Amino acid sequence: MASPKKTRRAGGAHDRRGAARPPARRDGRSGEIASRIAGELEAIVAGSGLYLEEVRVGRSGRGMVVRVIVDLPSGPGGVGSDSLTEVSRAISARLDDVDLVEGSYTLEVSTPGAERPLTEPRHFSRAEGRLVALTLADGSGLDGRLQNLDGDTVSVRANGRLHTVRIAEISSGRMRVDMGKAESKAVEEGED
């Protein structure tokens, strides 16, 4: 029996036990293929009302893995499972048509996740109202609730105050999982 050309998984990359797998490594050829795939998928993903965040191609075990990360274009909220399923099917069909990956491969379509990195203004816009952990260029940290993005600055409520920080002054940032009202209050009021 021939092995399937691809398998499709909605959601993150996990093994059979549910443990997260490390991201695939990319070489020059894989990066070139990822760029070509991204070019083929941008319009399809946008047509589904989503934003193509990233395409990664790499080896996993004996086969290739194509990882496609999609997100909402802007504002708060999340990608629903129906939207993720719909765009996964459209992506799979397009990849079958263009045949950019030689041999068998696994297609994984997912969102950036609950603790996604914040690396560009659009990410901060998506994090409005969410808990974030920021590391500033001076080495200090700021954990709190992102209130808003205004041009090149973000406002974060932490330690009982509203802090305004230029995005250029943030060396790294990440959304945090909100474990409920008690944690939110502790972080915002500085009890964390």
C-alpha atoms as an extended CHARMM CRD file, in Angstrom:
* protein
*
       192  EXT
         1         1  MET       CA              0.0000000000        0.0000000000        0.0000000000  PROA      1               0.0000000000
         2         2  ALA       CA              1.3990000000        3.3930000000       -0.9740000000  PROA      2               0.0000000000
         3         3  SER       CA              1.9370000000        5.9410000000        1.7450000000  PROA      3               0.0000000000
         4         4  PRO       CA             -0.3660000000        8.9560000000        1.5990000000  PROA      4               0.0000000000
         5         5  LYS       CA              0.9390000000       12.1150000000        0.0160000000  PROA      5               0.0000000000
         6         6  LYS       CA             -0.0280000000       14.0770000000        3.0700000000  PROA      6               0.0000000000
         7         7  THR       CA             -1.8900000000       13.9470000000        6.3010000000  PROA      7               0.0000000000
         8         8  ARG       CA             -3.7120000000       16.9010000000        7.7440000000  PROA      8               0.0000000000
         9         9  ARG       CA             -3.8450000000       17.9690000000       11.3590000000  PROA      9               0.0000000000
        10        10  ALA       CA             -5.7360000000       20.9330000000       12.6660000000  PROA      10              0.0000000000
        11        11  GLY       CA             -4.1410000000       22.3330000000       15.7790000000  PROA      11              0.0000000000
        12        12  GLY       CA             -0.6010000000       22.3350000000       17.0890000000  PROA      12              0.0000000000
        13        13  ALA       CA              2.1610000000       19.8470000000       16.4000000000  PROA      13              0.0000000000
        14        14  HSD       CA              1.9690000000       17.0640000000       18.9700000000  PROA      14              0.0000000000
        15        15  ASP       CA              3.0290000000       13.4410000000       19.1960000000  PROA      15              0.0000000000
        16        16  ARG       CA              0.6530000000       10.5870000000       20.0430000000  PROA      16              0.0000000000
        17        17  ARG       CA              1.0040000000       11.2660000000       23.7800000000  PROA      17              0.0000000000
        18        18  GLY       CA             -0.0140000000       14.9090000000       23.2840000000  PROA      18              0.0000000000
        19        19  ALA       CA              3.4710000000       16.2740000000       24.0040000000  PROA      19              0.0000000000
        20        20  ALA       CA              4.5320000000       19.2640000000       21.9220000000  PROA      20              0.0000000000
        21        21  ARG       CA              7.1250000000       18.5190000000       19.2680000000  PROA      21              0.0000000000
        22        22  PRO       CA              9.9990000000       20.9170000000       18.6320000000  PROA      22              0.0000000000
        23        23  PRO       CA              9.6970000000       23.1000000000       15.5230000000  PROA      23              0.0000000000
        24        24  ALA       CA             11.0870000000       21.6400000000       12.3230000000  PROA      24              0.0000000000
        25        25  ARG       CA             14.5510000000       22.7610000000       11.2750000000  PROA      25              0.0000000000
        26        26  ARG       CA             14.8070000000       24.6300000000        8.0090000000  PROA      26              0.0000000000
        27        27  ASP       CA             17.6330000000       24.6970000000        5.5180000000  PROA      27              0.0000000000
        28        28  GLY       CA             17.9810000000       26.9940000000        2.5110000000  PROA      28              0.0000000000
        29        29  ARG       CA             15.8900000000       24.7920000000        0.2160000000  PROA      29              0.0000000000
        30        30  SER       CA             13.1140000000       24.4210000000        2.7930000000  PROA      30              0.0000000000
        31        31  GLY       CA             13.0380000000       28.2000000000        3.2670000000  PROA      31              0.0000000000
        32        32  GLU       CA             12.6920000000       28.6760000000       -0.4860000000  PROA      32              0.0000000000
        33        33  ILE       CA              9.8470000000       26.1470000000       -0.6240000000  PROA      33              0.0000000000
        34        34  ALA       CA              8.1550000000       27.8380000000        2.3610000000  PROA      34              0.0000000000
        35        35  SER       CA              8.3110000000       31.2070000000        0.5650000000  PROA      35              0.0000000000
        36        36  ARG       CA              6.7920000000       29.7290000000       -2.5910000000  PROA      36              0.0000000000
        37        37  ILE       CA              4.0430000000       28.0260000000       -0.5930000000  PROA      37              0.0000000000
        38        38  ALA       CA              3.2940000000       31.2900000000        1.2530000000  PROA      38              0.0000000000
        39        39  GLY       CA              2.9100000000       33.0450000000       -2.1040000000  PROA      39              0.0000000000
        40        40  GLU       CA              0.3900000000       30.4140000000       -3.1890000000  PROA      40              0.0000000000
        41        41  LEU       CA             -1.5890000000       30.5470000000        0.0590000000  PROA      41              0.0000000000
        42        42  GLU       CA             -1.8540000000       34.2750000000        0.8980000000  PROA      42              0.0000000000
        43        43  ALA       CA             -4.9630000000       34.9250000000       -1.2140000000  PROA      43              0.0000000000
        44        44  ILE       CA             -6.6520000000       31.7040000000       -0.0700000000  PROA      44              0.0000000000
        45        45  VAL       CA             -6.0970000000       32.4710000000        3.6080000000  PROA      45              0.0000000000
        46        46  ALA       CA             -7.1750000000       36.1170000000        3.1600000000  PROA      46              0.0000000000
        47        47  GLY       CA            -10.2800000000       34.9020000000        1.3070000000  PROA      47              0.0000000000
        48        48  SER       CA            -11.1700000000       32.9470000000        4.4460000000  PROA      48              0.0000000000
        49        49  GLY       CA            -10.9830000000       36.1620000000        6.4860000000  PROA      49              0.0000000000
        50        50  LEU       CA             -7.6740000000       35.1760000000        8.0760000000  PROA      50              0.0000000000
        51        51  TYR       CA             -4.0500000000       36.3240000000        7.9750000000  PROA      51              0.0000000000
        52        52  LEU       CA             -1.1760000000       34.0780000000        6.8720000000  PROA      52              0.0000000000
        53        53  GLU       CA              1.2350000000       34.4300000000        9.7790000000  PROA      53              0.0000000000
        54        54  GLU       CA              3.9450000000       31.9760000000        8.7620000000  PROA      54              0.0000000000
        55        55  VAL       CA              4.8000000000       28.9410000000        6.6390000000  PROA      55              0.0000000000
        56        56  ARG       CA              7.5480000000       26.5850000000        7.7790000000  PROA      56              0.0000000000
        57        57  VAL       CA              8.8410000000       23.5550000000        5.9150000000  PROA      57              0.0000000000
        58        58  GLY       CA             11.1650000000       21.0400000000        7.4900000000  PROA      58              0.0000000000
        59        59  ARG       CA             11.9440000000       17.4260000000        8.1710000000  PROA      59              0.0000000000
        60        60  SER       CA             10.2600000000       15.4440000000       10.8890000000  PROA      60              0.0000000000
        61        61  GLY       CA             11.3870000000       11.8690000000       11.2220000000  PROA      61              0.0000000000
        62        62  ARG       CA             11.4220000000       10.3760000000        7.7350000000  PROA      62              0.0000000000
        63        63  GLY       CA              9.1180000000       12.8660000000        6.0550000000  PROA      63              0.0000000000
        64        64  MET       CA              8.5500000000       16.5110000000        5.3730000000  PROA      64              0.0000000000
        65        65  VAL       CA              6.2390000000       18.7300000000        7.4120000000  PROA      65              0.0000000000
        66        66  VAL       CA              4.5340000000       21.8520000000        6.0820000000  PROA      66              0.0000000000
        67        67  ARG       CA              3.3850000000       24.0120000000        9.0100000000  PROA      67              0.0000000000
        68        68  VAL       CA              1.0010000000       26.8490000000        8.2090000000  PROA      68              0.0000000000
        69        69  ILE       CA              0.1870000000       29.3700000000       10.9540000000  PROA      69              0.0000000000
        70        70  VAL       CA             -2.9460000000       31.4930000000       10.4670000000  PROA      70              0.0000000000
        71        71  ASP       CA             -4.4930000000       34.1890000000       12.6380000000  PROA      71              0.0000000000
        72        72  LEU       CA             -7.1680000000       36.8680000000       12.5950000000  PROA      72              0.0000000000
        73        73  PRO       CA             -5.9970000000       39.9440000000       10.6700000000  PROA      73              0.0000000000
        74        74  SER       CA             -6.4550000000       42.3800000000       13.5680000000  PROA      74              0.0000000000
        75        75  GLY       CA             -8.1470000000       43.1000000000       16.8520000000  PROA      75              0.0000000000
        76        76  PRO       CA             -8.8890000000       40.7960000000       19.7540000000  PROA      76              0.0000000000
        77        77  GLY       CA            -10.4710000000       37.3590000000       19.5000000000  PROA      77              0.0000000000
        78        78  GLY       CA             -9.4560000000       33.9830000000       18.2100000000  PROA      78              0.0000000000
        79        79  VAL       CA             -9.7610000000       31.7900000000       15.1450000000  PROA      79              0.0000000000
        80        80  GLY       CA            -12.7070000000       29.4310000000       15.5900000000  PROA      80              0.0000000000
        81        81  SER       CA            -12.4220000000       25.7110000000       14.9270000000  PROA      81              0.0000000000
        82        82  ASP       CA            -14.8440000000       25.9300000000       11.9700000000  PROA      82              0.0000000000
        83        83  SER       CA            -12.7130000000       28.6470000000       10.3450000000  PROA      83              0.0000000000
        84        84  LEU       CA             -9.5450000000       26.6370000000       10.9730000000  PROA      84              0.0000000000
        85        85  THR       CA            -11.1040000000       23.5170000000        9.4330000000  PROA      85              0.0000000000
        86        86  GLU       CA            -12.3410000000       25.4680000000        6.3990000000  PROA      86              0.0000000000
        87        87  VAL       CA             -8.9880000000       27.1220000000        5.7110000000  PROA      87              0.0000000000
        88        88  SER       CA             -7.1590000000       23.8040000000        6.2870000000  PROA      88              0.0000000000
        89        89  ARG       CA             -9.2260000000       22.1860000000        3.5340000000  PROA      89              0.0000000000
        90        90  ALA       CA             -8.6290000000       25.1000000000        1.1630000000  PROA      90              0.0000000000
        91        91  ILE       CA             -4.8740000000       25.0400000000        1.8720000000  PROA      91              0.0000000000
        92        92  SER       CA             -4.7170000000       21.2740000000        1.3570000000  PROA      92              0.0000000000
        93        93  ALA       CA             -6.5280000000       21.5230000000       -1.9790000000  PROA      93              0.0000000000
        94        94  ARG       CA             -4.2160000000       24.3130000000       -3.1830000000  PROA      94              0.0000000000
        95        95  LEU       CA             -1.0710000000       22.4300000000       -2.1750000000  PROA      95              0.0000000000
        96        96  ASP       CA             -2.3730000000       19.3870000000       -4.0820000000  PROA      96              0.0000000000
        97        97  ASP       CA             -2.8420000000       21.5820000000       -7.1760000000  PROA      97              0.0000000000
        98        98  VAL       CA              0.5820000000       23.2580000000       -7.1610000000  PROA      98              0.0000000000
        99        99  ASP       CA              2.6340000000       20.2680000000       -5.8940000000  PROA      99              0.0000000000
       100       100  LEU       CA              5.5340000000       22.3140000000       -4.4650000000  PROA      100             0.0000000000
       101       101  VAL       CA              6.6690000000       19.6780000000       -1.9600000000  PROA      101             0.0000000000
       102       102  GLU       CA              8.3200000000       16.5770000000       -3.3890000000  PROA      102             0.0000000000
       103       103  GLY       CA              7.2280000000       13.2410000000       -1.9710000000  PROA      103             0.0000000000
       104       104  SER       CA              5.0050000000       12.6810000000        1.0190000000  PROA      104             0.0000000000
       105       105  TYR       CA              4.4950000000       15.3430000000        3.6520000000  PROA      105             0.0000000000
       106       106  THR       CA              2.3510000000       16.1860000000        6.6310000000  PROA      106             0.0000000000
       107       107  LEU       CA              0.3170000000       19.3940000000        6.5520000000  PROA      107             0.0000000000
       108       108  GLU       CA             -0.2800000000       21.0590000000        9.9100000000  PROA      108             0.0000000000
       109       109  VAL       CA             -2.4820000000       24.1490000000       10.0210000000  PROA      109             0.0000000000
       110       110  SER       CA             -2.7510000000       25.9640000000       13.3500000000  PROA      110             0.0000000000
       111       111  THR       CA             -2.9170000000       29.3270000000       15.0770000000  PROA      111             0.0000000000
       112       112  PRO       CA              0.0080000000       31.0420000000       16.8530000000  PROA      112             0.0000000000
       113       113  GLY       CA             -1.2160000000       29.7380000000       20.2110000000  PROA      113             0.0000000000
       114       114  ALA       CA             -2.2450000000       31.1990000000       23.5380000000  PROA      114             0.0000000000
       115       115  GLU       CA              1.2640000000       32.3660000000       24.4540000000  PROA      115             0.0000000000
       116       116  ARG       CA              2.2840000000       33.6620000000       21.0650000000  PROA      116             0.0000000000
       117       117  PRO       CA              5.2980000000       35.9410000000       20.7070000000  PROA      117             0.0000000000
       118       118  LEU       CA              4.6060000000       39.6350000000       20.1310000000  PROA      118             0.0000000000
       119       119  THR       CA              7.0440000000       40.7420000000       17.4470000000  PROA      119             0.0000000000
       120       120  GLU       CA              5.1920000000       43.3280000000       15.3510000000  PROA      120             0.0000000000
       121       121  PRO       CA              2.4840000000       45.9800000000       15.8410000000  PROA      121             0.0000000000
       122       122  ARG       CA             -0.2540000000       43.6870000000       14.4710000000  PROA      122             0.0000000000
       123       123  HSD       CA              0.5250000000       41.1710000000       17.2290000000  PROA      123             0.0000000000
       124       124  PHE       CA              0.1200000000       43.8540000000       19.9030000000  PROA      124             0.0000000000
       125       125  SER       CA             -3.2100000000       44.8660000000       18.3540000000  PROA      125             0.0000000000
       126       126  ARG       CA             -4.3390000000       41.2300000000       18.5670000000  PROA      126             0.0000000000
       127       127  ALA       CA             -3.2910000000       41.1310000000       22.2460000000  PROA      127             0.0000000000
       128       128  GLU       CA             -5.4530000000       44.0710000000       23.3630000000  PROA      128             0.0000000000
       129       129  GLY       CA             -7.2500000000       43.1240000000       26.5690000000  PROA      129             0.0000000000
       130       130  ARG       CA             -4.9680000000       40.1060000000       27.1650000000  PROA      130             0.0000000000
       131       131  LEU       CA             -2.2570000000       39.4540000000       29.7420000000  PROA      131             0.0000000000
       132       132  VAL       CA              1.2410000000       39.9920000000       28.3500000000  PROA      132             0.0000000000
       133       133  ALA       CA              4.8100000000       39.5710000000       29.5500000000  PROA      133             0.0000000000
       134       134  LEU       CA              7.2240000000       42.1220000000       28.1070000000  PROA      134             0.0000000000
       135       135  THR       CA             10.9870000000       42.4220000000       28.4450000000  PROA      135             0.0000000000
       136       136  LEU       CA             12.1730000000       45.9600000000       27.8270000000  PROA      136             0.0000000000
       137       137  ALA       CA             15.4410000000       46.9790000000       26.1820000000  PROA      137             0.0000000000
       138       138  ASP       CA             16.8400000000       48.0690000000       29.5710000000  PROA      138             0.0000000000
       139       139  GLY       CA             16.3580000000       44.4990000000       30.8740000000  PROA      139             0.0000000000
       140       140  SER       CA             13.3530000000       45.2400000000       33.0680000000  PROA      140             0.0000000000
       141       141  GLY       CA             10.1360000000       43.2740000000       32.7770000000  PROA      141             0.0000000000
       142       142  LEU       CA              6.5270000000       44.3260000000       32.6010000000  PROA      142             0.0000000000
       143       143  ASP       CA              3.7230000000       41.8030000000       33.1720000000  PROA      143             0.0000000000
       144       144  GLY       CA              0.1780000000       43.0830000000       32.9170000000  PROA      144             0.0000000000
       145       145  ARG       CA             -2.8940000000       43.5410000000       30.7650000000  PROA      145             0.0000000000
       146       146  LEU       CA             -2.3250000000       45.2170000000       27.4030000000  PROA      146             0.0000000000
       147       147  GLN       CA             -4.8600000000       48.0380000000       27.2830000000  PROA      147             0.0000000000
       148       148  ASN       CA             -4.2840000000       49.3530000000       23.7770000000  PROA      148             0.0000000000
       149       149  LEU       CA             -1.9680000000       49.9990000000       20.8720000000  PROA      149             0.0000000000
       150       150  ASP       CA             -1.6850000000       53.6130000000       19.7480000000  PROA      150             0.0000000000
       151       151  GLY       CA              0.6660000000       54.0920000000       16.8200000000  PROA      151             0.0000000000
       152       152  ASP       CA              4.0920000000       52.9450000000       17.9930000000  PROA      152             0.0000000000
       153       153  THR       CA              3.2250000000       52.6860000000       21.7120000000  PROA      153             0.0000000000
       154       154  VAL       CA              1.3790000000       50.1920000000       23.8810000000  PROA      154             0.0000000000
       155       155  SER       CA             -0.3240000000       50.7920000000       27.2130000000  PROA      155             0.0000000000
       156       156  VAL       CA             -0.1110000000       48.0260000000       29.8170000000  PROA      156             0.0000000000
       157       157  ARG       CA             -1.8740000000       48.0240000000       33.1940000000  PROA      157             0.0000000000
       158       158  ALA       CA              0.5570000000       46.5010000000       35.6990000000  PROA      158             0.0000000000
       159       159  ASN       CA              1.4920000000       47.0690000000       39.3170000000  PROA      159             0.0000000000
       160       160  GLY       CA             -1.6260000000       49.1880000000       39.8190000000  PROA      160             0.0000000000
       161       161  ARG       CA             -0.5790000000       51.7320000000       37.1470000000  PROA      161             0.0000000000
       162       162  LEU       CA             -0.9200000000       52.2820000000       33.4400000000  PROA      162             0.0000000000
       163       163  HSD       CA              2.4980000000       52.0440000000       31.7270000000  PROA      163             0.0000000000
       164       164  THR       CA              3.0250000000       53.4280000000       28.2260000000  PROA      164             0.0000000000
       165       165  VAL       CA              5.9280000000       51.9030000000       26.3090000000  PROA      165             0.0000000000
       166       166  ARG       CA              7.2140000000       52.4590000000       22.7840000000  PROA      166             0.0000000000
       167       167  ILE       CA              7.2840000000       49.2070000000       20.8010000000  PROA      167             0.0000000000
       168       168  ALA       CA             10.8980000000       49.9800000000       19.8520000000  PROA      168             0.0000000000
       169       169  GLU       CA             11.7770000000       49.7460000000       23.5740000000  PROA      169             0.0000000000
       170       170  ILE       CA             10.4130000000       46.1830000000       23.8550000000  PROA      170             0.0000000000
       171       171  SER       CA             13.1050000000       43.5530000000       23.2880000000  PROA      171             0.0000000000
       172       172  SER       CA             10.6740000000       40.6250000000       23.5930000000  PROA      172             0.0000000000
       173       173  GLY       CA              7.0370000000       40.1000000000       24.3780000000  PROA      173             0.0000000000
       174       174  ARG       CA              4.6270000000       37.2370000000       24.7310000000  PROA      174             0.0000000000
       175       175  MET       CA              0.9290000000       36.8440000000       25.4370000000  PROA      175             0.0000000000
       176       176  ARG       CA              0.1890000000       34.9980000000       28.6680000000  PROA      176             0.0000000000
       177       177  VAL       CA             -2.5610000000       32.5440000000       29.4130000000  PROA      177             0.0000000000
       178       178  ASP       CA             -5.1790000000       34.2060000000       31.6090000000  PROA      178             0.0000000000
       179       179  MET       CA             -5.9410000000       31.7380000000       34.4090000000  PROA      179             0.0000000000
       180       180  GLY       CA             -8.9040000000       33.6880000000       35.7150000000  PROA      180             0.0000000000
       181       181  LYS       CA             -9.9480000000       36.7690000000       37.5900000000  PROA      181             0.0000000000
       182       182  ALA       CA             -7.7390000000       36.1980000000       40.6490000000  PROA      182             0.0000000000
       183       183  GLU       CA             -4.5540000000       35.9730000000       38.5600000000  PROA      183             0.0000000000
       184       184  SER       CA             -5.6040000000       38.9170000000       36.3790000000  PROA      184             0.0000000000
       185       185  LYS       CA             -6.2150000000       41.1190000000       39.4020000000  PROA      185             0.0000000000
       186       186  ALA       CA             -2.9060000000       40.0740000000       40.9940000000  PROA      186             0.0000000000
       187       187  VAL       CA             -0.9310000000       40.8720000000       37.8370000000  PROA      187             0.0000000000
       188       188  GLU       CA             -2.6560000000       44.1940000000       37.1890000000  PROA      188             0.0000000000
       189       189  GLU       CA             -2.2720000000       45.3130000000       40.8130000000  PROA      189             0.0000000000
       190       190  GLY       CA              1.2850000000       44.0540000000       41.2420000000  PROA      190             0.0000000000
       191       191  GLU       CA              0.6260000000       41.1020000000       43.5340000000  PROA      191             0.0000000000
       192       192  ASP       CA              2.1330000000       38.5540000000       41.0960000000  PROA      192             0.0000000000
